[in-house]
């Protein structure tokens, strides 16, 4: 059952805007405060045998596992879905599959869901195959695009397939690898994965890699039906490093979490009780928890916390690192100084002291990209004792630890707090135990206000959930499909969708049917409005306006196209152009208070002109039942000040925007400007101004170069 909990969407205005009054530390009348006793590191005697296993396994010559060899054999002839635990060697399969194609003179495309993962693969593959043979394509980076090995984000690959269908050319590729293939079921982005699988030419082999797909048989059967060729399933159930679940008593005593699939001993007494987080007790003692883990050699650890604010606050409870040898400390300082030399603006980062003295760090979406890169590098090098992270680190960053610590049994899924799913639990626990460095990994459950120990016990035996189709129509998809397809063709494409397959096979195969909308009906609704707006003619072909609008592969293509058609955007000021694009990219619901009379008159006039231009279209969209996101003034004000050379820290202090949210607002604005920049033939002046606008906003500390 989903538990509602007060929460504001993470976004540019969701962090640090409403400042809560500090607690005075005065207990309510009638309540007696009691000092919390410090944790005393202890361990139940039953843990002695498992703790004896802690340590690095003996070095052995690498030999591929049978499932890895089986996967390589499969991908040579067929499509292949590999489902194996995190750290079991899926990346090795991808590397060897690429090597096989590369040595024959072929070409490969490696797609991942996140830019950070894409950049990391670009570096890794450059070391393996020589940088001259590896290119990268993301919204931010485009280098060596003629290389035989390309890494990029899934959205870029989908867009290349649109272009190939339009021109009638085949994608110049022999193998496509979709990493983190379980993103097929992502509520917001799964449609991109599904489109790729439908549009990809059959001659191109497809390799899917995932640790968490609950209905792999169904996904493979659907792919085989769509592509007319076998999709072989390769399963590996065994974790490369065994997982042992622990429980931390508030006293500091470690004990097993379960005994013969039941909660151990008197742990059941903690069900429903609240232990940490009460104001009179001073919050959760993370520093003491780290001391307990250190005492029993359970570091490094990843603490999964529910919010950015809790991650940041946890740092302040940590003590100075005490178990570093002189050599280890020298290596730590040497690596840290090298990173700070590369990113000198991080020397004033407010969390640098905790990282330097306690060897701990926070990792979440509210931080600068360069700071996250520094934290990830230090963790991978073994220099950190612990990181405090939101769930994004479970799915998006490849660094494991000896122990992962669960403070809550629920998770904010982007819309609400809900109990951890089997998929989310496997993603988190997949980080516990480092292959080649640990003989055993640990999951530590900590009792607290939002910890349901019964649910955690059940998750230990639960498989990942079945993936459901997330395909849906939007204006960008419809415009791009109409570039090369008739409506009847598009109806056939929808008939090949996973949504259609699951409607016909879901119940008979025991998988959830889901609530799939009628794709064809929704497509027709979008098509009608595009005709009314003059982007599609009566013969269902794109008009001239529809053709160039199809290049705006954005969340709000019609709004930007309308402003271009009516010549509304600024003509001679790149700062203004960047500013008026910013409201289109913010997808949160928080409106920062902005004093209009303190803003530049040019800015408010440009913003008002844009809103006036779009008002009629907004009404028509509303009448057609399409959702309309508000276009706030504050993103325009923030981006204008930044484009004009404003100081980063001053903007952050003035607005209360988190570093990472500010960086995301800038990067998404830059991506929209890049799309406008692509309209060189039809809108040359605006295209040129968009290029200047991108240059004005893409500067440190938003962008940084990772080493090759």
C-alpha positions as CSV (number, residue, x, y, z in Angstrom):
1,X,0.0,0.0,0.0
2,X,1.4,3.4,-0.9
3,X,2.1,5.7,2.0
4,X,1.6,9.4,1.5
5,X,4.2,11.6,3.0
6,X,4.8,15.3,2.7
7,X,7.1,15.9,-0.2
8,X,7.9,18.6,-2.8
9,X,9.1,17.6,-6.2
10,X,12.8,17.9,-6.7
11,X,13.5,20.6,-9.1
12,X,15.0,24.0,-9.4
13,X,12.6,25.4,-6.8
14,X,12.1,22.4,-4.7
15,X,15.2,22.6,-2.6
16,X,16.2,25.3,-0.2
17,X,13.3,27.7,-1.1
18,X,11.2,27.4,2.0
19,X,13.5,27.7,4.9
20,X,12.2,26.1,8.1
21,X,12.7,27.7,11.4
22,X,15.5,26.1,13.4
23,X,14.3,24.1,16.4
24,X,15.1,25.9,19.7
25,X,15.6,22.5,21.4
26,X,12.8,23.2,23.8
27,X,10.7,20.1,24.6
28,X,6.9,20.4,24.5
29,X,5.4,21.0,28.0
30,X,5.0,17.8,29.9
31,X,7.6,15.9,28.0
32,X,10.9,15.0,29.6
33,X,14.0,14.9,27.4
34,X,16.4,12.1,27.9
35,X,19.9,12.2,26.5
36,X,20.5,9.5,23.9
37,X,23.1,7.0,24.9
38,X,26.0,6.8,22.5
39,X,26.2,3.6,20.4
40,X,28.5,1.0,21.8
41,X,29.9,-1.2,18.9
42,X,28.9,-4.8,19.6
43,X,28.1,-7.9,17.5
44,X,25.9,-10.9,18.2
45,X,28.1,-14.0,18.6
46,X,26.2,-15.6,15.7
47,X,27.9,-13.1,13.4
48,X,31.4,-14.3,14.2
49,X,31.5,-16.9,11.3
50,X,30.3,-14.5,8.6
51,X,32.5,-11.7,9.9
52,X,35.4,-14.1,9.6
53,X,34.8,-14.2,5.8
54,X,35.4,-10.4,5.5
55,X,38.4,-9.7,3.4
56,X,39.7,-9.7,-0.1
57,X,39.5,-13.0,-2.0
58,X,42.7,-14.4,-3.4
59,X,43.7,-13.1,-6.8
60,X,42.9,-15.6,-9.6
61,X,43.4,-15.4,-13.3
62,X,40.2,-14.2,-15.0
63,X,38.1,-16.9,-16.6
64,X,34.8,-16.0,-18.1
65,X,31.8,-17.6,-16.5
66,X,29.7,-20.0,-18.5
67,X,26.8,-17.5,-18.8
68,X,29.2,-14.9,-20.3
69,X,30.5,-17.3,-22.9
70,X,26.9,-18.4,-23.7
71,X,25.9,-14.7,-24.2
72,X,28.8,-14.1,-26.6
73,X,27.8,-17.1,-28.6
74,X,24.2,-16.0,-28.7
75,X,24.8,-12.4,-29.8
76,X,26.9,-13.5,-32.8
77,X,23.7,-14.9,-34.5
78,X,20.7,-13.6,-32.6
79,X,19.4,-10.9,-30.4
80,X,20.2,-11.5,-26.7
81,X,18.8,-10.5,-23.3
82,X,21.3,-10.9,-20.5
83,X,19.8,-10.8,-17.0
84,X,22.5,-11.1,-14.3
85,X,23.2,-9.5,-10.9
86,X,25.1,-6.2,-10.6
87,X,28.8,-6.8,-10.7
88,X,28.5,-10.2,-12.3
89,X,30.3,-9.2,-15.6
90,X,27.7,-7.9,-18.0
91,X,30.1,-5.2,-19.1
92,X,32.6,-7.8,-20.0
93,X,30.0,-9.4,-22.4
94,X,29.5,-6.0,-24.0
95,X,33.2,-5.3,-24.4
96,X,33.9,-8.7,-26.0
97,X,30.8,-8.4,-28.3
98,X,32.1,-5.0,-29.4
99,X,35.6,-6.4,-29.9
100,X,34.3,-9.2,-32.1
101,X,32.5,-6.7,-34.3
102,X,35.3,-4.1,-34.3
103,X,38.0,-6.7,-35.4
104,X,35.8,-7.5,-38.4
105,X,35.6,-3.9,-39.4
106,X,32.1,-3.4,-38.2
107,X,30.4,-0.7,-36.1
108,X,28.8,-0.7,-32.7
109,X,26.4,1.6,-30.8
110,X,26.4,1.5,-27.0
111,X,23.4,3.3,-25.4
112,X,23.0,4.1,-21.7
113,X,20.3,6.0,-19.9
114,X,22.4,8.6,-18.2
115,X,25.0,11.1,-19.5
116,X,27.3,10.3,-16.5
117,X,27.3,6.6,-17.5
118,X,27.8,7.4,-21.1
119,X,30.8,9.6,-20.3
120,X,32.3,6.8,-18.2
121,X,31.9,4.3,-21.0
122,X,33.5,6.7,-23.4
123,X,36.6,6.8,-21.2
124,X,36.6,3.0,-20.6
125,X,36.2,2.1,-24.2
126,X,38.8,4.6,-25.2
127,X,41.3,2.7,-23.0
128,X,40.2,-0.6,-24.4
129,X,40.0,0.2,-28.1
130,X,42.1,3.4,-28.4
131,X,40.4,6.9,-28.2
132,X,40.6,7.3,-32.0
133,X,38.1,4.4,-32.4
134,X,35.5,5.6,-29.9
135,X,33.1,8.5,-30.3
136,X,30.5,10.0,-28.1
137,X,27.1,11.6,-28.8
138,X,24.9,13.1,-26.0
139,X,23.0,16.4,-25.8
140,X,26.1,18.0,-24.4
141,X,29.0,16.3,-26.1
142,X,29.6,15.3,-29.7
143,X,33.0,14.0,-30.6
144,X,34.5,11.6,-33.1
145,X,31.1,10.7,-34.5
146,X,32.5,8.8,-37.4
147,X,34.3,6.3,-35.1
148,X,33.4,2.6,-35.4
149,X,32.4,2.5,-31.7
150,X,29.8,5.1,-30.6
151,X,28.6,5.6,-27.0
152,X,25.6,7.8,-26.4
153,X,22.3,8.3,-24.6
154,X,19.2,6.3,-25.7
155,X,17.4,9.5,-26.7
156,X,20.2,10.3,-29.3
157,X,20.0,6.7,-30.7
158,X,16.2,7.0,-31.0
159,X,16.6,10.3,-32.8
160,X,19.1,8.8,-35.2
161,X,16.6,6.1,-36.0
162,X,14.0,8.8,-36.8
163,X,16.5,10.4,-39.2
164,X,17.3,7.0,-40.8
165,X,13.7,6.3,-41.4
166,X,13.2,9.8,-42.9
167,X,16.1,9.6,-45.3
168,X,15.6,6.0,-46.2
169,X,19.1,5.2,-45.1
170,X,20.0,2.3,-42.8
171,X,21.7,3.1,-39.5
172,X,25.4,2.4,-40.1
173,X,25.8,-0.1,-37.4
174,X,26.1,-3.9,-36.8
175,X,25.5,-4.2,-33.1
176,X,23.4,-2.1,-30.7
177,X,23.8,-2.5,-26.9
178,X,21.1,-1.2,-24.6
179,X,22.6,-1.0,-21.1
180,X,20.2,-0.8,-18.1
181,X,17.5,-2.3,-20.3
182,X,15.1,-2.3,-17.4
183,X,14.6,1.4,-18.1
184,X,12.1,0.0,-20.7
185,X,9.7,0.1,-17.7
186,X,10.6,3.6,-16.6
187,X,7.4,5.7,-16.2
188,X,8.9,8.8,-17.9
189,X,11.6,7.5,-20.3
190,X,10.6,3.9,-21.1
191,X,8.9,5.0,-24.3
192,X,12.4,5.8,-25.8
193,X,13.7,2.2,-25.1
194,X,10.5,0.8,-26.7
195,X,10.7,3.0,-29.7
196,X,14.4,1.9,-30.3
197,X,13.4,-1.8,-30.1
198,X,10.6,-1.3,-32.6
199,X,12.4,0.9,-35.1
200,X,15.8,-0.8,-35.1
201,X,16.5,-2.5,-38.4
202,X,16.4,-6.3,-38.1
203,X,19.8,-6.8,-39.7
204,X,21.4,-5.1,-36.6
205,X,21.9,-7.4,-33.6
206,X,20.5,-6.2,-30.3
207,X,22.1,-6.9,-27.0
208,X,20.1,-6.0,-23.8
209,X,21.8,-5.9,-20.4
210,X,20.0,-5.7,-17.1
211,X,20.1,-6.9,-13.5
212,X,16.4,-6.4,-12.8
213,X,13.8,-7.6,-15.3
214,X,11.0,-9.7,-13.8
215,X,9.4,-10.8,-17.1
216,X,12.4,-11.5,-19.3
217,X,10.6,-14.3,-21.1
218,X,7.8,-12.0,-22.1
219,X,10.1,-9.2,-23.2
220,X,12.2,-11.7,-25.3
221,X,9.0,-13.2,-26.9
222,X,7.7,-9.7,-27.8
223,X,11.1,-8.8,-29.3
224,X,11.1,-12.0,-31.4
225,X,7.6,-11.3,-32.6
226,X,8.5,-7.7,-33.6
227,X,11.8,-8.3,-35.2
228,X,11.1,-11.8,-36.7
229,X,14.3,-13.3,-35.3
230,X,15.1,-15.2,-32.1
231,X,16.0,-13.3,-28.9
232,X,17.9,-15.6,-26.6
233,X,17.7,-15.2,-22.9
234,X,20.8,-15.6,-20.8
235,X,20.2,-15.8,-17.0
236,X,22.6,-15.8,-14.1
237,X,21.1,-15.9,-10.7
238,X,24.1,-16.2,-8.5
239,X,25.5,-12.9,-7.0
240,X,29.3,-12.6,-7.6
241,X,29.6,-11.6,-3.9
242,X,27.1,-13.2,-1.5
243,X,24.8,-10.8,0.4
244,X,24.3,-11.1,4.2
245,X,21.5,-9.0,5.8
246,X,22.2,-7.3,9.1
247,X,20.3,-5.3,11.7
248,X,21.6,-2.4,13.8
249,X,20.1,-2.1,17.3
250,X,19.9,1.5,18.5
251,X,22.5,0.5,21.2
252,X,25.1,-0.2,18.5
253,X,24.8,-3.9,18.5
254,X,24.9,-5.7,15.1
255,X,22.8,-8.8,14.7
256,X,21.4,-11.0,11.9
257,X,18.3,-9.5,10.3
258,X,16.8,-12.9,9.6
259,X,16.9,-16.5,10.8
260,X,15.4,-19.1,8.5
261,X,13.5,-16.4,6.6
262,X,12.1,-14.9,9.8
263,X,13.1,-11.8,11.6
264,X,15.9,-12.7,14.0
265,X,15.2,-12.9,17.7
266,X,13.6,-9.9,19.2
267,X,13.9,-7.7,16.1
268,X,10.1,-8.1,15.7
269,X,9.8,-5.8,18.7
270,X,11.0,-2.9,16.5
271,X,8.1,-3.2,14.1
272,X,6.1,0.0,14.2
273,X,8.4,1.7,16.7
274,X,10.2,5.0,16.1
275,X,13.8,5.4,17.3
276,X,15.6,8.0,15.4
277,X,14.7,11.5,14.2
278,X,12.9,12.8,17.3
279,X,14.0,16.5,17.9
280,X,14.8,15.8,21.5
281,X,17.2,13.1,20.5
282,X,19.1,15.2,18.0
283,X,18.5,13.2,14.8
284,X,20.2,10.1,13.5
285,X,23.8,9.5,14.8
286,X,25.4,8.6,11.4
287,X,28.9,9.2,12.8
288,X,28.3,6.6,15.5
289,X,26.9,4.2,12.9
290,X,30.1,4.6,10.9
291,X,32.1,3.9,14.0
292,X,30.2,0.6,14.5
293,X,30.8,-0.4,10.9
294,X,34.5,0.5,11.2
295,X,34.9,-1.6,14.3
296,X,33.7,-4.7,12.4
297,X,35.5,-3.9,9.1
298,X,32.2,-3.2,7.2
299,X,33.3,-0.1,5.5
300,X,33.1,1.5,2.9
301,X,29.4,1.9,3.1
302,X,26.6,3.6,1.1
303,X,23.8,5.0,3.2
304,X,20.6,5.3,1.2
305,X,18.5,8.2,2.6
306,X,15.2,9.7,1.6
307,X,16.1,13.2,0.6
308,X,18.9,15.5,-0.4
309,X,18.6,17.5,2.8
310,X,19.0,14.4,4.9
311,X,22.1,13.4,2.9
312,X,23.7,16.8,3.5
313,X,22.7,16.9,7.2
314,X,24.2,13.4,7.8
315,X,27.7,14.8,7.0
316,X,27.6,17.0,10.1
317,X,27.3,14.1,12.4
318,X,30.5,12.3,11.2
319,X,33.7,12.2,13.1
320,X,37.3,12.6,11.9
321,X,38.5,9.5,10.0
322,X,40.6,7.4,12.5
323,X,41.6,4.2,10.7
324,X,43.7,5.6,7.8
325,X,47.3,4.6,7.7
326,X,49.8,7.3,6.9
327,X,50.3,5.8,3.4
328,X,46.5,5.7,2.8
329,X,46.1,9.3,4.0
330,X,48.8,10.5,1.7
331,X,47.2,8.8,-1.2
332,X,43.8,10.3,-0.2
333,X,45.3,13.8,-0.1
334,X,47.2,13.4,-3.3
335,X,44.1,12.3,-5.2
336,X,42.0,15.0,-3.7
337,X,44.5,17.7,-4.5
338,X,44.8,16.5,-8.1
339,X,41.0,16.7,-8.5
340,X,40.8,20.2,-6.9
341,X,43.6,21.4,-9.2
342,X,41.4,20.3,-12.1
343,X,38.3,22.0,-10.6
344,X,39.6,24.9,-8.5
345,X,36.1,26.3,-7.9
346,X,35.4,23.2,-5.8
347,X,38.0,24.4,-3.2
348,X,35.3,26.5,-1.7
349,X,32.6,23.8,-1.7
350,X,30.7,23.7,1.5
351,X,31.1,20.0,2.0
352,X,34.8,19.8,1.3
353,X,35.8,19.9,5.0
354,X,33.7,16.8,5.8
355,X,35.2,15.0,2.9
356,X,38.8,16.0,3.8
357,X,38.5,15.3,7.6
358,X,36.0,12.5,7.9
359,X,36.3,10.9,4.4
360,X,32.6,11.0,3.8
361,X,30.5,12.7,1.2
362,X,26.9,13.2,0.0
363,X,25.8,12.3,-3.5
364,X,22.5,13.4,-5.0
365,X,21.0,15.4,-7.8
366,X,21.2,18.7,-6.0
367,X,25.0,18.9,-6.4
368,X,27.3,20.2,-9.1
369,X,28.3,17.7,-11.8
370,X,32.0,18.2,-11.1
371,X,31.5,17.6,-7.4
372,X,29.6,14.4,-8.0
373,X,32.4,13.4,-10.3
374,X,34.9,14.1,-7.6
375,X,32.9,12.1,-5.0
376,X,32.6,9.2,-7.4
377,X,36.3,9.2,-8.2
378,X,37.3,9.2,-4.6
379,X,34.9,6.4,-3.8
380,X,36.1,4.3,-6.7
381,X,39.7,4.8,-5.6
382,X,38.8,3.5,-2.1
383,X,39.4,6.8,-0.3
384,X,36.0,7.3,1.3
385,X,34.5,5.6,4.3
386,X,30.9,6.3,3.4
387,X,28.6,8.2,1.1
388,X,25.1,9.4,1.9
389,X,23.1,9.1,-1.2
390,X,19.6,9.2,-2.6
391,X,18.4,6.2,-4.7
392,X,19.8,7.7,-7.9
393,X,23.2,6.3,-7.0
394,X,21.7,2.8,-7.1
395,X,20.8,2.9,-10.7
396,X,23.0,5.6,-12.1
397,X,26.6,5.3,-10.8
398,X,28.8,2.3,-10.9
399,X,30.6,2.1,-7.6
400,X,29.9,-0.6,-5.0
401,X,30.7,-0.8,-1.3
402,X,31.2,-3.5,1.2
403,X,27.9,-2.5,3.0
404,X,24.8,-0.7,1.9
405,X,22.7,0.8,4.7
406,X,18.9,1.1,4.4
407,X,17.3,3.7,6.6
408,X,13.8,3.5,5.0
409,X,11.7,0.8,3.4
410,X,10.1,3.2,1.0
411,X,11.3,5.4,-1.8
412,X,10.1,8.6,-3.6
413,X,9.4,7.3,-7.2
414,X,9.2,10.8,-8.7
415,X,5.5,11.1,-7.9
416,X,5.0,9.8,-4.4
417,X,6.5,7.8,-1.6
418,X,5.8,4.1,-2.1
419,X,7.2,0.9,-0.5
420,X,10.5,-0.3,-2.1
421,X,9.8,-2.6,-5.1
422,X,11.7,-5.7,-5.7
423,X,13.5,-4.0,-8.6
424,X,14.5,-1.0,-6.5
425,X,15.7,-3.3,-3.7
426,X,17.8,-5.3,-6.1
427,X,19.3,-2.1,-7.6
428,X,20.4,-1.0,-4.1
429,X,21.6,-4.3,-2.7
430,X,23.5,-4.8,-6.0
431,X,26.0,-2.3,-4.7
432,X,26.8,-4.4,-1.7
433,X,30.1,-6.3,-2.2
434,X,32.9,-5.5,-4.6
435,X,33.9,-8.2,-7.0
436,X,37.5,-9.1,-6.5
437,X,37.7,-7.1,-3.3
438,X,35.1,-8.7,-1.0
439,X,34.2,-12.2,-0.2
440,X,30.9,-11.1,1.3
441,X,28.7,-8.0,1.1
442,X,26.3,-6.7,3.6
443,X,22.9,-5.0,3.8
444,X,22.3,-3.2,7.1
445,X,18.7,-2.4,8.1
446,X,18.4,0.5,10.6
447,X,15.1,0.9,12.6
448,X,13.4,4.2,12.3
449,X,10.2,6.1,11.5
450,X,9.9,4.9,7.9
451,X,11.4,1.4,8.2
452,X,9.1,-1.5,7.8
453,X,11.3,-4.5,8.7
454,X,8.7,-7.0,7.6
455,X,8.7,-5.5,4.1
456,X,12.6,-5.6,4.0
457,X,12.5,-9.3,5.0
458,X,10.1,-10.1,2.2
459,X,12.2,-8.2,-0.3
460,X,15.1,-10.4,0.4
461,X,13.2,-13.2,-1.4
462,X,11.3,-11.1,-4.0
463,X,12.2,-11.0,-7.7
464,X,12.2,-7.8,-9.7
465,X,8.8,-6.8,-10.9
466,X,7.6,-7.3,-14.4
467,X,8.1,-4.5,-16.9
468,X,5.0,-2.9,-18.4
469,X,5.0,-0.9,-21.6
470,X,5.3,2.9,-21.2
471,X,4.8,3.8,-24.8
472,X,2.6,6.8,-25.5
473,X,2.1,9.4,-28.1
474,X,3.5,13.0,-27.9
475,X,3.7,15.7,-30.5
476,X,7.4,15.2,-31.2
477,X,6.9,11.4,-31.8
478,X,3.9,12.0,-34.1
479,X,5.8,14.7,-36.2
480,X,8.9,12.4,-36.5
481,X,6.9,9.4,-37.5
482,X,5.0,11.3,-40.1
483,X,8.3,12.3,-41.7
484,X,8.5,8.8,-43.1
485,X,5.3,6.9,-42.3
486,X,1.6,7.2,-43.2
487,X,-1.0,6.9,-40.5
488,X,-1.7,3.3,-41.5
489,X,2.0,2.6,-41.2
490,X,2.0,4.1,-37.7
491,X,-1.0,2.0,-36.7
492,X,1.0,-1.0,-37.7
493,X,3.9,0.2,-35.6
494,X,1.6,0.6,-32.6
495,X,0.4,-2.9,-33.2
496,X,4.0,-4.1,-32.7
497,X,4.3,-2.3,-29.4
498,X,4.9,-4.0,-26.1
499,X,1.7,-2.4,-24.9
500,X,-0.2,-4.3,-27.6
501,X,1.6,-7.5,-27.0
502,X,0.9,-7.3,-23.2
503,X,-2.8,-6.6,-23.8
504,X,-3.0,-9.8,-25.8
505,X,-0.6,-12.0,-23.8
506,X,-0.3,-10.5,-20.3
507,X,-3.0,-12.3,-18.5
508,X,-2.3,-15.7,-20.2
509,X,1.3,-15.5,-19.2
510,X,0.6,-14.5,-15.7
511,X,2.0,-11.0,-16.1
512,X,0.1,-7.8,-15.2
513,X,-2.0,-6.4,-18.0
514,X,-1.5,-2.8,-16.8
515,X,-3.6,0.2,-17.8
516,X,-2.6,0.8,-21.4
517,X,-4.3,3.6,-23.2
518,X,-5.5,3.1,-26.8
519,X,-2.4,4.2,-28.7
520,X,-4.2,4.6,-32.0
521,X,-6.9,6.8,-30.5
522,X,-4.3,8.9,-28.8
523,X,-2.3,9.3,-32.0
524,X,-5.4,10.4,-33.8
525,X,-6.1,13.1,-31.2
526,X,-2.5,14.4,-31.6
527,X,-2.9,14.3,-35.4
528,X,-6.1,16.3,-35.4
529,X,-4.5,19.1,-33.4
530,X,-1.4,19.1,-35.7
531,X,-3.7,19.5,-38.7
532,X,-5.6,22.3,-37.0
533,X,-2.4,24.1,-36.3
534,X,-1.1,23.7,-39.8
535,X,1.8,21.3,-39.2
536,X,0.0,18.5,-41.1
537,X,-2.0,18.8,-44.3
538,X,-5.3,17.2,-45.3
539,X,-3.5,14.3,-46.9
540,X,-1.8,13.5,-43.5
541,X,1.6,14.7,-44.8
542,X,3.8,17.2,-42.9
543,X,3.6,20.8,-44.2
544,X,6.8,22.8,-44.5
545,X,6.2,24.0,-40.9
546,X,5.7,20.4,-39.8
547,X,9.0,19.3,-41.4
548,X,11.2,21.8,-39.6
549,X,9.1,21.5,-36.4
550,X,9.9,17.7,-36.4
551,X,13.5,18.6,-35.6
552,X,12.5,20.1,-32.3
553,X,12.8,16.9,-30.4
554,X,11.7,18.5,-27.1
555,X,9.1,18.3,-24.4
556,X,7.4,21.4,-25.8
557,X,7.9,21.4,-29.6
558,X,4.6,23.2,-30.4
559,X,5.2,26.1,-28.1
560,X,8.7,26.7,-29.5
561,X,7.5,26.2,-33.1
562,X,4.6,28.7,-32.5
563,X,7.1,31.3,-31.3
564,X,9.3,30.7,-34.3
565,X,6.3,30.9,-36.7
566,X,5.2,34.2,-35.2
567,X,8.7,35.6,-35.0
568,X,8.4,36.1,-31.3
569,X,11.9,35.2,-30.0
570,X,14.5,37.9,-29.5
571,X,16.6,38.7,-32.6
572,X,19.8,40.3,-31.4
573,X,20.4,39.3,-27.7
574,X,21.6,35.8,-27.0
575,X,21.0,36.4,-23.2
576,X,17.3,37.1,-23.9
577,X,16.9,34.1,-26.1
578,X,18.4,31.8,-23.5
579,X,16.1,33.3,-20.9
580,X,12.8,32.9,-22.8
581,X,13.7,29.3,-23.6
582,X,14.2,28.4,-19.9
583,X,10.5,28.4,-18.8
584,X,9.9,25.6,-21.4
585,X,12.4,23.2,-19.7
586,X,11.4,23.5,-16.1
587,X,8.9,20.7,-15.4
588,X,8.4,21.3,-11.7
589,X,5.4,23.0,-10.0
590,X,7.2,25.5,-7.8
591,X,7.0,29.2,-8.5
592,X,9.7,31.3,-7.0
593,X,8.7,34.8,-6.0
594,X,10.1,37.3,-8.5
595,X,9.9,41.1,-8.1
596,X,9.2,42.2,-11.7
597,X,10.2,45.8,-11.2
598,X,13.7,44.7,-10.2
599,X,14.2,42.7,-13.4
600,X,15.6,44.2,-16.6
601,X,12.8,45.7,-18.7
602,X,14.0,43.9,-21.8
603,X,13.6,40.6,-20.0
604,X,10.0,41.1,-18.8
605,X,9.0,42.5,-22.2
606,X,10.4,39.4,-24.0
607,X,8.8,37.1,-21.5
608,X,5.4,38.8,-21.8
609,X,5.6,38.8,-25.6
610,X,6.2,35.1,-25.5
611,X,3.3,34.4,-23.2
612,X,0.9,36.5,-25.2
613,X,2.0,34.7,-28.4
614,X,1.2,31.3,-26.8
615,X,-2.0,32.2,-25.0
616,X,-4.4,31.1,-27.8
617,X,-2.5,27.9,-28.5
618,X,-2.6,27.1,-24.8
619,X,-6.4,27.4,-24.8
620,X,-6.7,25.2,-27.9
621,X,-4.5,22.5,-26.3
622,X,-6.5,22.7,-23.1
623,X,-9.7,22.3,-25.1
624,X,-8.2,19.2,-26.8
625,X,-7.5,17.6,-23.4
626,X,-3.7,18.1,-23.5
627,X,-1.9,18.9,-20.3
628,X,-0.3,22.4,-20.1
629,X,2.7,23.0,-17.9
630,X,2.9,26.5,-16.4
631,X,5.6,28.8,-17.9
632,X,7.1,30.5,-14.9
633,X,9.0,33.8,-15.0
634,X,11.7,32.9,-12.5
635,X,13.6,30.4,-14.7
636,X,13.9,33.2,-17.3
637,X,15.2,35.6,-14.7
638,X,17.7,33.1,-13.4
639,X,19.1,32.1,-16.8
640,X,19.2,35.7,-17.9
641,X,21.4,36.7,-15.0
642,X,23.6,33.6,-15.6
643,X,23.9,34.3,-19.3
644,X,24.9,37.9,-18.5
645,X,27.9,36.7,-16.6
646,X,26.4,36.6,-13.1
647,X,28.2,35.0,-10.2
648,X,27.2,31.4,-9.6
649,X,27.3,31.5,-5.8
650,X,25.4,34.8,-5.7
651,X,22.6,33.4,-7.8
652,X,22.4,30.3,-5.7
653,X,22.2,32.3,-2.5
654,X,19.7,34.8,-3.8
655,X,17.3,32.2,-5.2
656,X,17.8,29.2,-2.9
657,X,18.2,26.9,-5.9
658,X,20.3,23.9,-5.3
659,X,23.6,23.7,-7.3
660,X,22.4,20.6,-9.2
661,X,19.0,22.0,-10.0
662,X,20.6,25.1,-11.3
663,X,23.0,23.1,-13.4
664,X,20.1,20.9,-14.7
665,X,18.1,24.0,-15.7
666,X,21.1,25.4,-17.6
667,X,21.8,22.0,-19.3
668,X,18.2,21.5,-20.4
669,X,18.0,25.1,-21.7
670,X,21.2,24.5,-23.6
671,X,19.7,21.3,-25.1
672,X,16.6,23.2,-26.3
673,X,18.8,25.8,-27.8
674,X,20.8,23.1,-29.6
675,X,17.6,21.9,-31.1
676,X,16.8,25.4,-32.3
677,X,20.3,25.7,-33.6
678,X,19.6,22.7,-35.9
679,X,17.1,24.9,-37.9
680,X,19.9,26.5,-39.9
681,X,18.2,26.2,-43.3
682,X,14.8,27.5,-42.3
683,X,15.6,29.9,-39.4
684,X,19.3,30.9,-40.0
685,X,19.3,34.0,-37.8
686,X,17.6,32.4,-34.8
687,X,19.8,29.4,-35.3
688,X,23.0,31.5,-35.1
689,X,21.7,33.3,-32.0
690,X,20.9,30.0,-30.3
691,X,24.5,29.0,-30.8
692,X,25.7,32.2,-29.1
693,X,23.2,31.6,-26.3
694,X,24.5,28.1,-25.7
695,X,28.0,29.5,-25.4
696,X,26.9,32.1,-22.9
697,X,25.4,29.6,-20.5
698,X,27.7,26.6,-20.9
699,X,30.5,27.5,-18.6
700,X,32.0,26.5,-15.3
701,X,30.8,25.2,-12.9
702,X,28.1,23.7,-15.1
703,X,30.3,22.0,-17.6
704,X,33.6,20.2,-17.0
705,X,35.8,17.9,-19.0
706,X,36.3,14.3,-17.6
707,X,39.7,12.8,-18.5
708,X,40.1,10.5,-21.4
